[in-house]
Amino acid sequence: MAKRQSTKLNNQIIVRMDDETKEAFMDKVQSEGKTASELIMGWIRSYLTEERHEAPDLTLMHRELENLKQQVAIIQNELLGKTAA
């Protein structure tokens, strides 16, 4: 059973849609024993808790990769110098 809010909810969001979509949505919600508000609030809460996935900074990644390549090359040269001695 869904947990009811103890605070009074007064705010609304208006969503415009065609009659057919609204009817189909309301029929499905009702057939599942839910309310439109409960379902939509669940979506909103889920959206608010999602991790934000920002696009990676490709310039920074390229710079870091080049630095790593240089470090690997230095280590390889040191190892090759030690094995030759």
N, C-alpha and C positions, 0 to 999 in steps of 0.2 A: 504494500500500500504506500502511496506517495506521501511524503511528509508535508504537512500544510505549513504555510508561512504564518508566523505569529504577528507580523506587522501588516498594517493595512496597505494594500497596493493600489495606488491611485494613478500611476503613469501608464500611458498607452503608446503603442507604435502602430501607426496606420499602414497597412499593406494593401496596395491596390492589385486586384486580380479579376479575371473574368468570372462570370457566374458559374460556369461549368467546373472550373478548377476549384472554386470555393466549395461548391456542393460535393464534389468528389472527396476533397480533403476532409470536410466536416463529417461525411458519411464514414470514411475510413477511421477517423479519430474516434467517433462514437462507437463504431463496431468493435474497437479495441478497448473500450471502457475508459477512455482518456478524455481530457478536454484539450481544446486547441491551445489554450494558455499554458497548460502544463507541458505540452509537447514543445511549443515554441520557446518557453523559458529553459527547457532542457537543452535545446540547441544553442541558445544564447550563452548559457553557462559553460557549455562544452567549448564554444568558440572562444570565450574569454580566458579559458585555462589552457588553450593550445599554445604550444611553444611557437614562437615566431621564427620562421626560417628565412633569414635574410640571404640575399645573393652573396656568394663568397667574393672577397676582394682579390680578383685574379692578379692584379699588379703586385700586391703584397705576397701572394702565394708564389708567384714567379721569382720575386726577389729572394724569398726564403729558400726556394729550390736551388737557385744559383749559389747561394751561400753554402748550402749543404753539399752541393757538387764540389765546391772549392775545398771544403773541409775533408771530404772523402779523398780527393786527389792528394792533399797534403799527407793524410794518414797513409795512403798507398805508397807514396814516395818514401815516407819514413820507414815503412815496413820493408820495402824493396832495398833501401839502403842498409838496413840492419841484416837482412838475409844475405846480402852480397859481401858483408864484412866478415 
